[in-house]
């Protein structure tokens, strides 16, 4: 039996097996209740007890004494050990685990991590750069892997040199992680409550925590319906605010701008830019960061299993793997996997256009092409995209010289499309395939 892969990405630590996520846990810890708790349980009370909440221990992994004094933890390494034990306690790791480690870790942090692992209840049989496992799914000679951690974005550049895929450079972008985005979005929601109901949700810890706990669901509803009316109950009084998806997009721009600024210095024209499929769902992400090519969420474990002989080491002699043989991953396609549901609508210019059976044209179709509906595009946009919905698939039809992209890659005529795909015109509109219940 093969080992599992543990991804030490603090936004969501994960244990993966081929085709399966066995456990996930965000990098939060809390000592508010006396006994330490981790993951979602800690995240959901972080705003209620800010002084007893910790979320930088994976970013600042070290043996340095904590600024706050607590009988539970001496340093960040203690917290990380507790979190890792909590993540793995219910998972059978009898065959060991390969640790996927952030590219940004220093030698000292790797040494601390190895010390933590020796105290855990499982055997680590490999230590590999997590971004390298993602890059192994790319066909490009040079690529950048973009990841969002809790507190920062990380850009890792790889090159194929003499048959090896080698890590070339790592750039950390502070204040451009998931927490910065969540703060921007909750500040926007707070502004809307103040404007519409004269109520400040962040003035009270309970309503502030409620904002963060509901944020993901509210964003998903806004993405689907463009607008959403939300409610907050504070001491028996119900306050309401109407949110628009474009508000989430607007408040994201300054965070994404930090990433784009670094990308401009790091990325050449021919460099492929990869990210996880799940990040494409972030409001405004594909609009602000052009050229993204999504990699399947399973590409990390697929690459790990494919290169296991190169990665595996004795538990007492782990080495940090930062290069792999430059062979194309055969385990998982780099395309987004086909979902069980077809898109029902196309979201364009903040409007959801239904996708009935048959053909619908975005732009001006050629004479003689029969379509059920034509959606006009702005003047100057000459490339027409036709979506054809059949019983079990949605197909794209374009001209051979079309410049329309799907997830940053030119659309092929007859290409099968999937839920969540993002189609874009150069200097033109962006269309996202969604489902409306």
N, C-alpha and C positions, 0 to 999 in steps of 0.2 A: 504494500500500500504506500501511496505517496504522502509526503507531508502536506499540511495545509499552509496557506500563505496568510501571515498577519501583516496588515498594512498599518503602519504607524503614522497615519495622517490625522492630525489632531481635530480636524473638522468632523471626522467620523472614522475612528479606528474600526477596522473590519477584519474578520476572519473569513477567508474565502477557500472554497474547494471548486474544482471545475464546474461551472454552471450553477453555483449555489453560494449564497452569502449566509454563513452560519451564525454570525453575530456582528452587531455594530454598536458603537458607543462613542458619543462626542467627548472631547477632552475637557470635561468639567469634573470638579470634585467639590464637595461641601462638607463642612464639619459643624453645620448649624445645629444638627440634632444630637451632637455629642459623639456619635459613631460616624466615621467617614462614609459617605455614599458617593457614587461615581456615575458618569454618563448622563443619560436623560433625566434620571432622578435628581441629579445635582443641577442640571441645566434649568429645570423647571422651577427651581427655587432660588436661582442665582441673584435675581433682582430683589427678592424678599430679604436676603441675608448677604449683602455684598461683602461685608468684612469677613465672613466665614466661607466665601466662595473663591475658588481658584480655577484658572483656566489657562495659565501660561507655563505650566510645568513641563509640557512637551517641547514648547518653543525654547524655553530657558533651561533645558535639562542640564543639571550640574549638581555638584556636592556643596555648593555655596549655601550658607545658612539662610533660611527664609527671613524676610523682613518682618513677618508676623510671627509671634511666638505661640506655638501650639504643642501640646503633648503628643499629638498624633504624628507629626511630620517634622523632621529636622531640615530637610532640603527638598528640592524639586524631584530628586531621584526617588525619595520615599513615596511621594505622591504618584509618580509614574509607575512605580512597582505595584502600589495598591490598585491603580487603574488597570494595569495589565493583568493582574491576578483576577480582578473582578470580571474582565472581558473573557478570560479563558476558563474560568472555573467550571462551567457547565458543558464545555466542549471536549470531546475525546481527541486528545493530541498525542495519542500513544506512538504515532509514527513521527512525531516531532513537528516543528514548524520552521518555515523560512520567514525571516523578518524583512519586510519591505520598508526601507528607511528613507526619510526625506533627503533630497539632494543637498539641502542646506546644512546638514549636520557637520560639525567640526570633528577633528580627531579626538579632542577631549570629550565631546558629547558621545561619540561612538564608544570610547572607553568606558564612560559611565553607563551607557546602555548595556554593554557586555556584562558589567558588574551586576546590573539589575536582572538580566536574563539568568545569570547563574543562581539567583535566589528564587527563581520562579519554579512552578511545579511542572513545567514541561521542558523538553530539550529543544534548543534552537539548533537547526542543522544547516542554516544558511543565513547570510546577511547580504542583502543586495539593494542597490539604489532603486527606489520605487519608480522614479521617473524613467529609469533605464528600461524597466519592464514595459512601460507604456511605449517608449520609443521603439522597442523591438517590434511593434506592430506596424511601423511606418515603412514605406518603400523609398522614402526620400534619402538622398545622400547626406543631407543636413536637415535636421529638424529641431524644433523647440517644443518642449512640453511645458504647458502652462497649468499650474495647479493653484487652487485657493485653499490655504490653511485658515485657521481661525483668525490669526492676527496679521497675516501677510500673504501676498502672492509670491510664488516662486517660479522663475523662468529658468529652465535647464536646457542648454544646447548640446546636441549630440552630432557627431560626424562619423561617417563610414570611411575608415582608413585601413587599407591593406587587409580587407576581410574582417575587420572588427568594428563594432559599434561602440564608440568611445565618448565618454562625457567630456565636454570641452569647456563649458563655463556655466556658472550658477549665479543668478542675480536674484536677490531678495528685494521685494517691494513692500516696505512697511506700510501699515494702515491701509492695505488694499486687500484684506481678507474678508471672510464671511461676517465677522463681527462688525467691521466697518460698514458693510452693506446693510446689515440688520439695524444698526444704529441709524443709518441714513433713512431707512424705510420707516422705522418707528418714530423718528423725528417728524417725518412727513405726515404720518397718521396723527400725531399729536397736534401738529399745525392745523389739520383739517377739523379735529374735534374743537380746538380753540376757536376756529373761524366759524364753524357751523353750530356749535352747542355751547361755546364759552366754557369748556371744561378741559382741564389739563390732565391727561391720564398719567403723565410722568411725575405729577405732584404727589402721587400716592404709590407706595411700593406694590400693593396688590394689583392695582389697575395697570401699572407699568409691566409687571410680570405677565399679566394677562395679554398685553400687546405682543410680547415676545413669544408666548406660548401659542397664540393664534396666528402668528405672522405667516407661516408657511401655507396654511389653509386659506387665508385671505388672499394671498398672492395667486394661488392656483385658481380661486374663484374669479378673481379679477381678470386673469389671463383668459379664462374661458368666456366670461360675460362682458368684458370691458369695464364694467362698473359693478360695485357692490356696496350695499348699505350695511354697516356694522353697528353693533350696540355694545355699550359698556354699562354695567350696573354698579353704581357706587352708592352705598348706604341707602339702598332702596330707590334711588333715582336713576332712571335709564337715560343715557345720553346716546345720541346717534350721529353718525357721520357717513357721508357717501364718498367712497374712494374710487378713483379711476386708475386703470392699469398704466396709463401714460404718466401718472404721478410717480409710480414706482420707477419707471424708466428714467424720468428726469432726475430723480434723487440719486440714481446710481451713477450718473455720468462722471461726477468728480472722482469717484473711487476708480472707475475703469480708466480714467484719464491718466492716473499714475502708472498703471500697467502699460498703456499704450506708449507713454513717454519712454519707458525702459525698452520696450520692444523695438522702437524706432532705432535705438542704438545697437541692438543685438541682432536683429533679423535682416538678412539679405533678401533680395527679391525672390530668389529661388528656394529659400528656406521654408519648409513646411511647418505650420503652427498647429500643434495638436493639443487637445484638451479632452476631458472626460465628457461623455454624452450628457450626463446629468447636469453639467454646468451650462449647457445650451438653454436650459429652462430658466435661468436667472433673468429677471427683467432687464432688457436692454443690452445684455451681454454681447450677443451676436451683432448688434447694431454698432456698439462702441468699439469692439475689438474685431476688426475685419480679418477675413482669411482663415477663420477657425475651421479645422477639420476634426470632427469628433472621432474618438476611439471608443470602441465598445468597453463597457465597464468590466467585462471579463478578460480584457486583454492582459491585465497584470498576471492573473493566475495562469492563463494560457501560456504566456511567455515564460513564466517561472517553471512550469512543468516541461515545456519544450527544452529549456536550457538547464534542467535540474542537475545534470552531470557536471556542468560547469560551475554551478552555484553551490552545490552541496559540499559541506566540509564537516570534519569531526567537531563535536560540540565543544571540545577544549581548544580548537584551533580555527575559530571563525575568522574569515577575511571579508572585508567590505568589497563587494563586486561592483565595479563601476564601468566595466566593459564586457561585451558579449560578442560571440560570433555573429557577423552581419548576415544572418539568414532570415528570410521572410517568415513571419509567424504563420504556421499552418493550422493552428488550433482554433483561432477565432478570426473572422473577417474584421477589418477595421471599420466596416460600415455598421450603422446602428442596427440592432436586431429587429426583426419584424415583430411588432406587438400583436397581441391577440385581438385588438380592436382597430378598425380603420378610422381615419380622420372623418369627422362629420362636417367640419367647417374649415375655411381658410381665413386666418386673421390677417387683414391688410389695412393699413392706415386706420388702425383702431376699430375696424368694422369686421364682424364675423360674417363671412359669405358662406351660405350653405352649399354643400357638395352633393347634389342629387345624382342619381344614376345617370350615366351618359357623360357627355363632354361639357366642360365649362372653360371659356377662353378668358385669359387675362391679357388684354391688349387687343389688337385687331387681327382676327384670323384671316387667312387667305380666302379669296372667293371660292365658293363650292364646298368649303369645310362646314359641315353641319354641327352646330353646337346648341346646347340647351339654353345657354346664357352667355352674354359677353360682358365682362367687367372692364370698363375703359381704364387705361393708364394715363399718366401725365403726358403732355405733349413732349415729343423728343425721345420717348421710350419706344424703340422700334421692335424689340424682341418680344414676340408673343409666346406665352406659355399656355398650353392646353392641358387640363387635368381631366383624365377619363376614369370615372369610378365604375368598376365592375363589381361582381358579387363578392370577391375576396381580395381585391387588390385595387390600388390607385396608381395609375400610370401617368407619367409626364411625357408630353409630346412637344418637341421644339425643332427648329430648323438646324441643319448641320453646323452653321456658323454662329449659333446662339451664344450670348454671353451670360445667360442666366446660370446662377450657381445654386447648388444644393449643399448646405453645410460647408460652404467654402470651396466646393469642387464643382467644375462645370457639369451641368445636367446632361445626361445622355438621353437621346430620343428613345422612348419606350421604357425608361427607368422606372422601377417600382418604388413608390414613395411610402413613407411611414409616418406614424403619429409622432409629432415633435419636430419633423424635418423643417428646416428654415431655407426658403428659396429667396434669392435676392437678385436684383438687377444692378449693374454698375451705375452708381450715382442715381439710383432710383428706389422704388419701393421694396419693402421686405415683406414676405408672406410666410406665415407660420401655420403648419397643419395642426389643428387642435380637434378636440372632441367636446361637444356640448351635450350634456345629459338632458 
